[in-house]
Amino acid sequence: MRASVLSDWLAQRLDRGNGQPIYRQLHRLLQQAILSRELPAGSKVPSSRLLANELGIARNTVTQVYEQLALEGYVTSTTGRGTFVADSAPDEIVGAADAAVAAAAPQPLSARRALSLRGARLIAGAGVSKRQWGAFMPGVPDVSKFPARVWSRLQAKYWRRLRPELLTYAPGGGLALLRHALADYLRTSRSVRCTPEQIIITTGIHQSVDLAVRLLSDPGDVIWTEDPCYWGVRSVLHVSGLQSRPIAVDTEGINPSADDLAQPPKLMLVTPSHQYPLGMVMSLARRRMLLEYARQHQCWIIEDDYDSEFRYGSRPLASLQGLDTAGQVIYVGSFGKTLFPGLRIGYLVVPEALAESFATASAELYREGQLLQQAVLAEFIAEGHFTSHIRRMRTLYGQRRQTVLDAAARRYGDAMPAVGGDAGLHLVMQLPEGTDDRAVAAAALERNIVVRALSGYYAQPEESPSGLLIGYACVPDEEIAPAFDTLADAIDATLPQFA
């Protein structure tokens, strides 16, 4: 492209009425000409004076554009000779002949082509919802009942007496003050046997599982997961490189077959106190069997104790970790459901021999902070506010659970029984065999009601039972009955036999 041709080419494309500065337009157009090889390497570009005259713009504008292109590696300038297109493209456009064409005629990027295989697998199986509040979102507590004034008072105290070390990166394992408070709480409330040094503070269950998997397994190792299981940790495992082997559950919890037992895994991930999502409690016999099996075959058990504080009609059950005498259990928990999800504080309890390694790895991989929040939480626990809040919310959630059960019974009688409602923040309403529960969930969402399809928690959704996860914790009492009626309308619209 000769200088006169370049001037005409640019003049046709500059738009003086679109509000975008001429400088930016000229810079973009010259980049495009170079990338598309309209201006090949080594070709001379017009002088700033000539190009300014041809385009009817200020010479300083052209000069600034040339200087910027030189800084970016598109052109080189030599005193007395002029400005030339660089012989080599800058790093970001090396080998970009095809990309240059795309720059001239932008095409949408294919996500399938752009993502790695594990990235595509993660996105394809993602279970995260765009809605995180309202009827009947499972797993979300009523954050409106959180004792904000108490928390604010404690937080203000730490801000007034601020220590610089609370605003820097967290030490390995987290704030010692919180680890001590947690050790006392877990020993008394969950029968967890631990010292403060065995506790590693994380951002929640996902990070805890991720850290345990990274340190205790290698790509290709096998991990047992309950079937069905929580989609969040399943997604963590999908990108870990592990081979996930779904193990069916029965009324006593995870139930490995003889074939399963013949092939010991490296890890097991279980929810013994309240199976997610079906809600059964792992029996003592099954717990002892798993612990003995793990001891004999040197397997690690990750115990996800995600909402054990909320049991209705009975005391919270003791942890699996409390029965472990061989040091094979990694206990994980969080404050997302007991306090509020946005707090983003969770924890692991690891065997003593692994404590230092886990603390070092946590600091190395994640560079945690939030020490001010950890300090506030430690005092919140130590002053008894945490246990008081748990007691209040247990009573409230128990009432809301019963209101949902009553609404379901009035509408459907025994036709669609609820299971797993003795603990936690959700129950599962069973649908008739063969029902497309995802279609029911979609119909409910059209009516502004959020429920989750049970089939989505199974390794083979097409072969799973049908049902809906109904969360009741974050729905005000007076809204539960009308919201359930709206949900029932969606069910009836999908299942004509109930209309």
C-alpha positions in Angstrom: 0.0 0.0 0.0 1.6 3.3 -1.2 1.5 6.4 1.0 -1.2 8.0 -1.1 -3.3 4.9 -1.1 -2.9 4.6 2.7 -4.1 8.2 3.1 -7.2 7.4 1.0 -7.8 4.1 2.9 -7.6 5.9 6.3 -9.8 8.9 5.1 -12.6 6.5 4.1 -12.6 4.9 7.6 -12.1 7.8 9.9 -15.5 8.7 11.4 -15.5 12.3 12.7 -19.0 12.1 14.0 -19.1 9.0 16.2 -17.6 10.7 19.3 -14.5 8.5 19.4 -11.3 10.6 19.4 -9.5 10.8 16.1 -6.3 9.7 17.8 -7.8 6.4 18.9 -9.4 5.8 15.5 -6.1 6.4 13.7 -4.1 4.2 16.0 -6.6 1.4 15.6 -6.7 1.7 11.8 -2.9 1.7 11.5 -2.7 -1.3 13.8 -5.2 -3.1 11.6 -3.4 -2.3 8.4 -0.1 -3.7 9.8 -1.7 -6.8 11.3 -3.6 -7.5 8.1 -0.4 -7.0 6.0 -2.0 -4.2 4.1 1.2 -2.4 5.3 3.8 -5.2 5.0 6.9 -5.3 7.1 9.6 -2.9 5.9 7.2 -0.6 4.1 7.5 3.2 4.7 4.6 5.1 6.1 3.9 8.7 5.2 5.6 11.5 7.2 3.5 12.9 10.0 3.3 16.3 8.2 2.1 14.6 4.9 -0.4 12.3 6.6 -1.8 15.2 8.7 -2.3 17.3 5.6 -3.9 14.4 3.6 -6.4 13.7 6.5 -7.0 17.3 7.6 -6.0 16.7 11.2 -3.4 18.1 13.5 0.2 17.0 12.9 0.6 16.4 16.7 -2.1 13.8 16.5 -0.2 11.8 13.9 3.0 12.2 15.7 1.5 10.9 18.9 0.1 7.9 17.0 3.4 7.1 15.4 5.2 7.3 18.8 2.6 4.9 20.4 3.0 2.4 17.5 6.8 2.6 18.0 6.4 1.9 21.7 4.2 -1.1 20.9 6.7 -2.5 18.4 4.6 -2.0 15.2 6.9 0.6 13.6 10.5 1.9 13.8 11.7 5.4 13.2 15.1 6.6 12.0 16.1 10.2 11.9 16.5 11.3 8.4 15.0 8.2 6.8 11.4 8.2 8.2 9.0 5.7 9.8 8.8 2.0 8.7 6.7 -1.0 9.6 8.7 -3.2 11.9 10.4 -6.3 10.3 9.1 -8.4 13.3 5.7 -8.2 14.9 5.4 -7.5 18.6 5.2 -10.5 21.0 1.4 -10.4 21.2 0.9 -10.8 17.4 3.7 -13.2 16.6 2.3 -15.7 14.1 -1.0 -13.9 14.0 -1.5 -13.8 10.3 -4.9 -15.5 10.8 -5.7 -13.3 13.8 -4.9 -10.2 11.6 -7.7 -11.2 9.2 -9.9 -11.7 12.2 -9.0 -8.2 13.4 -10.2 -6.8 10.1 -13.4 -8.8 10.2 -14.0 -9.8 13.9 -15.5 -13.3 14.4 -17.0 -14.6 17.7 -14.6 -16.9 19.5 -15.8 -20.4 20.0 -15.8 -21.3 23.7 -15.4 -25.0 22.7 -12.3 -24.2 20.8 -10.9 -21.8 23.4 -11.3 -23.9 26.5 -9.2 -26.8 27.6 -10.8 -30.2 27.8 -11.1 -30.0 31.6 -12.3 -26.4 31.3 -15.0 -27.5 28.9 -15.9 -30.4 31.2 -16.2 -28.0 34.1 -18.5 -25.6 32.3 -20.6 -28.3 30.8 -21.4 -29.8 34.3 -21.6 -26.5 36.2 -24.4 -26.4 38.7 -24.0 -22.8 40.0 -27.2 -20.7 39.9 -27.6 -17.1 38.8 -30.0 -16.7 41.7 -28.6 -17.0 45.2 -31.6 -15.9 47.3 -35.3 -16.4 47.6 -37.9 -19.2 47.5 -36.8 -22.0 47.4 -33.0 -21.7 46.9 -31.4 -24.7 48.6 -28.4 -24.3 51.0 -28.8 -20.6 51.6 -29.3 -19.4 55.2 -31.5 -16.5 56.3 -28.8 -13.8 56.3 -31.4 -11.2 57.4 -31.4 -12.8 60.9 -27.6 -12.5 61.3 -26.7 -10.5 64.4 -25.2 -7.6 62.5 -25.0 -5.2 65.4 -22.9 -7.6 67.4 -20.6 -8.2 64.5 -20.4 -4.5 63.7 -19.4 -3.7 67.3 -16.7 -6.3 67.3 -15.4 -5.2 63.9 -15.4 -1.5 65.0 -13.3 -2.5 68.0 -10.7 -4.1 65.8 -10.6 -1.2 63.4 -10.1 1.3 66.3 -7.3 -0.8 67.8 -6.0 -1.9 64.4 -2.8 -3.8 64.4 -0.9 -3.7 61.0 -0.5 -7.5 61.0 -4.2 -7.9 60.5 -4.1 -6.2 57.1 -1.4 -8.3 55.6 -1.3 -11.8 54.2 -2.4 -14.6 56.6 0.2 -16.8 58.2 0.1 -20.5 57.3 -3.0 -22.0 58.6 -4.7 -18.8 59.5 -5.1 -16.5 62.5 -4.0 -18.3 65.7 -6.8 -16.7 67.7 -9.5 -18.2 65.4 -7.8 -21.6 65.3 -7.9 -21.7 69.1 -11.6 -20.6 69.3 -12.5 -23.2 66.6 -10.7 -26.0 68.3 -12.6 -25.4 71.5 -15.9 -25.2 69.6 -15.4 -28.3 67.5 -14.3 -30.4 70.5 -17.5 -29.6 72.4 -20.1 -29.4 69.6 -18.8 -31.9 67.1 -16.6 -34.3 69.1 -13.7 -33.5 66.8 -10.4 -34.4 68.3 -7.9 -31.7 67.5 -5.4 -29.0 68.6 -5.4 -25.5 67.2 -2.4 -26.4 65.1 -4.3 -29.0 63.2 -6.8 -26.4 62.0 -6.2 -24.8 58.6 -8.4 -21.7 57.8 -9.7 -21.6 54.2 -12.3 -19.7 52.2 -14.8 -22.6 52.4 -15.6 -26.2 51.5 -14.4 -25.9 47.9 -11.0 -24.6 48.8 -10.6 -27.1 51.6 -11.4 -30.0 49.3 -9.1 -28.6 46.6 -6.2 -28.3 49.1 -6.7 -31.8 50.4 -6.8 -33.3 46.9 -3.7 -31.4 45.8 -1.7 -32.6 48.8 -2.9 -36.1 49.2 -3.3 -37.4 45.6 -1.8 -37.3 42.2 -3.5 -37.0 38.7 -5.0 -40.4 37.8 -5.7 -41.5 41.4 -9.2 -42.7 42.3 -11.6 -40.9 44.6 -14.9 -42.3 45.8 -17.7 -39.9 45.8 -21.3 -40.5 47.0 -23.9 -40.9 44.3 -25.7 -38.5 44.4 -23.3 -35.8 45.7 -22.9 -32.0 45.8 -22.2 -30.6 42.4 -19.7 -28.0 43.8 -17.2 -30.5 45.1 -17.8 -32.7 42.0 -16.7 -29.7 39.9 -13.5 -29.3 42.0 -12.7 -33.0 41.3 -13.4 -32.6 37.6 -10.5 -30.2 37.2 -8.2 -32.1 39.7 -7.1 -34.9 37.3 -8.6 -37.5 39.6 -10.7 -40.4 38.5 -14.0 -40.0 40.3 -15.8 -43.2 41.1 -19.5 -42.7 42.1 -20.6 -45.0 44.9 -24.3 -45.5 45.5 -25.8 -44.6 48.9 -28.5 -46.4 50.8 -30.3 -45.6 54.1 -27.0 -46.0 56.0 -24.9 -43.8 53.7 -22.3 -44.6 51.2 -22.5 -48.3 50.3 -19.5 -49.7 48.3 -20.1 -53.0 46.6 -17.7 -56.0 46.7 -16.3 -54.9 43.4 -15.7 -51.4 44.8 -14.0 -52.7 47.9 -11.7 -54.9 45.7 -10.2 -51.7 44.2 -9.2 -49.3 47.1 -9.3 -45.6 46.2 -6.8 -43.0 47.2 -9.5 -40.8 48.8 -13.1 -40.9 49.8 -15.4 -37.9 50.0 -18.4 -38.4 52.3 -21.1 -36.4 54.1 -21.8 -38.8 57.0 -23.8 -36.5 59.3 -26.3 -35.4 56.6 -25.8 -37.0 53.2 -26.0 -34.3 50.5 -28.6 -34.1 49.0 -30.7 -37.0 50.2 -30.2 -36.4 53.9 -29.7 -39.8 55.5 -27.2 -40.3 58.4 -24.4 -42.7 58.0 -24.9 -45.5 60.5 -22.3 -46.4 63.1 -21.7 -49.7 61.5 -21.0 -48.1 58.1 -18.7 -45.5 59.8 -16.7 -48.2 61.5 -16.4 -50.2 58.3 -15.1 -47.2 56.3 -12.6 -46.3 59.0 -11.2 -49.8 59.2 -11.1 -50.1 55.4 -9.3 -46.8 55.2 -6.8 -47.9 57.8 -6.1 -51.2 56.1 -5.7 -49.7 52.6 -4.1 -46.4 53.6 -7.0 -44.4 52.1 -7.8 -40.8 53.1 -11.4 -39.9 54.0 -12.5 -36.3 53.5 -15.5 -35.7 55.8 -17.7 -32.8 54.6 -19.6 -31.6 57.6 -21.4 -28.8 55.8 -24.5 -28.2 58.0 -24.4 -30.6 60.9 -25.4 -27.9 63.4 -29.0 -27.9 62.1 -30.8 -31.0 63.3 -34.5 -30.9 64.3 -35.8 -33.1 67.1 -32.4 -34.5 68.0 -28.9 -33.4 69.0 -26.3 -32.9 66.3 -24.4 -36.1 65.6 -20.8 -36.7 66.5 -18.3 -36.4 63.6 -16.7 -39.3 61.8 -13.3 -37.8 62.6 -14.0 -38.3 66.3 -14.0 -42.0 65.8 -10.8 -42.1 63.8 -7.9 -43.6 65.7 -5.5 -44.1 62.7 -5.4 -40.4 61.5 -7.1 -41.1 58.1 -9.8 -38.4 58.2 -9.6 -34.9 56.9 -12.5 -33.0 58.4 -13.8 -29.9 56.6 -16.5 -27.3 57.5 -17.4 -23.7 56.9 -19.4 -20.8 58.3 -21.3 -20.2 55.0 -24.5 -21.8 56.3 -24.2 -21.1 60.0 -23.5 -17.4 59.6 -23.5 -16.0 56.0 -22.1 -17.3 52.7 -20.3 -14.0 51.9 -18.1 -14.4 55.0 -16.0 -16.9 53.0 -14.3 -18.6 55.9 -14.0 -22.4 56.2 -11.5 -24.8 57.7 -9.9 -28.2 57.6 -8.9 -30.3 60.5 -5.9 -32.5 59.5 -3.9 -35.2 61.3 -1.0 -33.8 63.3 1.6 -35.2 61.0 0.1 -33.2 58.1 -0.6 -29.9 59.9 2.6 -28.1 59.0 2.5 -29.2 55.3 -1.1 -28.1 54.9 -0.4 -24.7 56.6 2.6 -24.2 54.3 0.7 -25.2 51.2 -2.3 -23.0 52.0 0.0 -20.0 52.3 1.9 -20.9 49.2 -1.1 -21.6 46.9 -3.7 -19.1 48.0 -1.9 -16.2 49.8 -4.8 -15.8 52.1 -5.8 -12.6 53.9 -9.1 -11.7 55.7 -7.3 -11.6 59.1 -9.5 -8.8 60.4 -12.6 -10.9 59.6 -10.9 -13.9 61.2 -10.2 -11.9 64.4 -13.8 -10.7 64.6 -15.1 -14.3 64.1 -12.8 -15.6 66.8 -14.2 -13.1 69.3 -17.8 -13.8 68.0 -17.3 -17.5 68.9 -15.4 -16.9 72.2 -18.1 -14.5 73.5 -20.8 -17.2 72.9 -22.6 -15.3 70.1 -22.0 -18.1 67.6 -23.7 -20.8 69.6 -26.6 -18.5 70.5 -27.1 -17.7 66.9 -27.1 -21.4 66.0 -29.8 -22.1 68.6 -32.0 -19.3 67.4 -31.7 -20.3 63.7 -32.2 -24.0 64.5 -35.6 -23.2 66.0 -36.5 -20.9 63.1 -35.4 -23.3 60.4 -37.3 -26.1 62.1 -40.5 -24.1 61.9 -40.0 -23.2 58.3 -39.2 -26.8 57.4 -42.5 -27.9 59.0 -44.4 -25.2 57.1 -43.1 -26.5 53.8 -44.0 -30.1 54.8 -47.5 -28.9 55.7 -47.9 -27.1 52.4 -46.8 -30.1 50.5 -49.2 -32.4 52.4 -52.1 -30.1 51.8 -51.5 -30.0 48.1 -50.4 -33.5 47.3 -51.0 -35.7 50.3 -48.7 -38.8 50.1 -48.3 -38.6 46.3 -45.0 -36.7 46.5 -43.3 -37.5 49.9 -40.4 -35.5 51.2 -37.2 -37.0 52.4 -34.1 -35.8 54.2 -35.9 -33.2 56.1 -34.7 -34.0 59.6 -31.6 -31.8 59.3 -30.0 -29.1 57.1 -31.5 -26.3 55.1 -33.4 -28.2 52.4 -35.6 -31.3 51.8 -36.1 -33.4 48.7 -39.6 -33.8 47.3 -39.9 -37.0 45.3 -41.6 -36.8 41.9 -43.3 -39.6 40.1 -41.0 -42.1 38.4 -40.1 -40.9 34.9 -40.7 -37.3 35.6 -38.3 -34.8 33.9 -37.4 -33.0 37.1 -35.2 -30.5 35.1 -38.3 -29.5 33.2 -40.2 -29.0 36.4 -37.3 -26.8 37.8 -37.3 -24.8 34.6 -41.1 -24.2 34.8 -40.7 -23.1 38.4 -37.9 -20.7 37.5 -40.3 -19.1 34.9 -42.5 -18.3 37.9 -39.6 -16.9 39.9 -39.2 -19.9 42.1 -35.8 -21.5 42.4 -35.6 -25.3 43.0 -32.9 -27.8 41.9 -33.5 -31.0 40.0 -32.4 -34.0 42.0 -31.2 -35.8 38.9 -28.5 -33.2 38.5 -26.7 -34.5 41.5 -26.3 -38.1 40.1 -23.4 -39.3 38.0 -26.0 -40.7 35.5 -28.9 -38.2 35.6 -30.9 -40.1 33.0 -31.0 -43.1 35.2 -31.6 -41.3 38.5 -34.8 -40.9 40.5 -36.7 -37.6 40.0 -37.2 -35.0 42.7 -36.8 -31.4 43.7 -34.5 -29.9 46.3 -36.5 -27.3 48.2 -34.6 -24.9 50.4 -36.7 -23.3 53.1 -34.1 -21.4 55.3 -34.1 -18.1 53.4 -37.9 -17.8 52.9 -39.8 -15.7 55.4 -42.5 -17.7 57.2 -45.4 -15.8 55.7 -44.1 -16.3 52.1 -43.6 -20.1 52.3 -47.2 -21.2 51.7 -47.9 -18.9 48.7 -44.5 -19.7 47.3 -45.2 -23.4 47.5 -48.5 -22.8 45.7 -46.6 -21.2 42.9 -44.2 -24.1 42.8 -47.1 -26.5 42.8 -48.6 -24.7 39.8 -45.3 -25.3 37.9 -45.4 -29.0 38.9 -49.0 -29.3 37.8 -48.3 -27.6 34.5 -45.5 -30.1 33.8 -47.4 -33.1 35.3 -51.0 -32.9 34.0 -52.2 -35.8 36.2 -51.8 -33.5 39.2 -53.5 -30.4 37.7 
